Amino acid sequence: MHRSLVLFLCVLICSCGTGNPYVTASGEPKPCAGGRGEWVQAEEVVPKEILEIRSTVQYVCNPRVADAGTACEDGSECRGDCIASTDALPGQETIGACAAYALRTLGSMTLTNGKAVYPLKLDFLENRQVALRLEYELAKARWDALEIDTYRIEVEQSCFCLYGPYYGPNQIFVRNGTTRRVTYLGETRDGFQSGDSLTNEDAFKPTVNDLFAYVGDEIRGLGPDRVLSVNYHPEFGFPVRTERDDLRLSDSNVKITVIDFLDR
């Protein structure tokens, strides 16, 4: 089950006037994520506590989910949230329906164990680690909602690695959730040249799920001497740039950047 909330868009800035790239001339939302969703105004689906942190966010991609309209009594039965009927009262026992989109419209009640409830307020976002964790969970929920298991991703790493295939850039081809091919695209070094197939286990070859796992581990390991910054893709949700550092150690800075992504 994937809780439907929202992806923080770290680099998305949109003009709301003429020429808005997220709506048509008649004001209808444009499709996003390869037609799997629609752009919506952030204020419709993003709690204000979050928008205060990511003040440039004006539009987010809202993916459709496959089980929309299915009868439910709890969010665990849905890909997104289980939405109560509009006439339900707080605490009332009722039957709801699985949401049509991954991001729930603000103000709507959800069902938990068959009872209508309002979602908890986000009063704890002054804690940076909690905010990073929430941002991560929301981004991953959106990626999972798109159900993409075949794609090509190109990734590079900036680190004190001393080995060509660790740096990349490397191109990883994933089919049906399994890595099928890894190609080195970096400069000639350490016996490797651009175009070489990488089959060794030491190569840097993360899938999107690997990138999420890496970010999750880094968030759990945060402390006063550890620094972490993550940007997520505005449509697909995966981490596009991650930078971590341990201020107690030299040569500990690591940057991971997704250079290219193709949904196949």
Secondary structure, DSSP 8 states (H G I E B T S, - for coil): ---------SS-----STT-TTB-TTS-B-EETTTTEEEEEHHHHS-HHHHTTSTT--EEEEEB-TTTT-EESSGGGSSS-EE--TT--TT-B--EEE-SBSS--TT--EEETTEEE-----TTTTSHHHHHHHHHHHHHHHHHHHT---EEEEEEEESS--SHHHH--EEEEEETTEEEEEEE-S-SBTTB-TT-B--STTS----HHHHHHHHHHHHHT--TTEEEEEEE-TTT-SEEEEEEEETTSTT--EEEEEEEEEE-
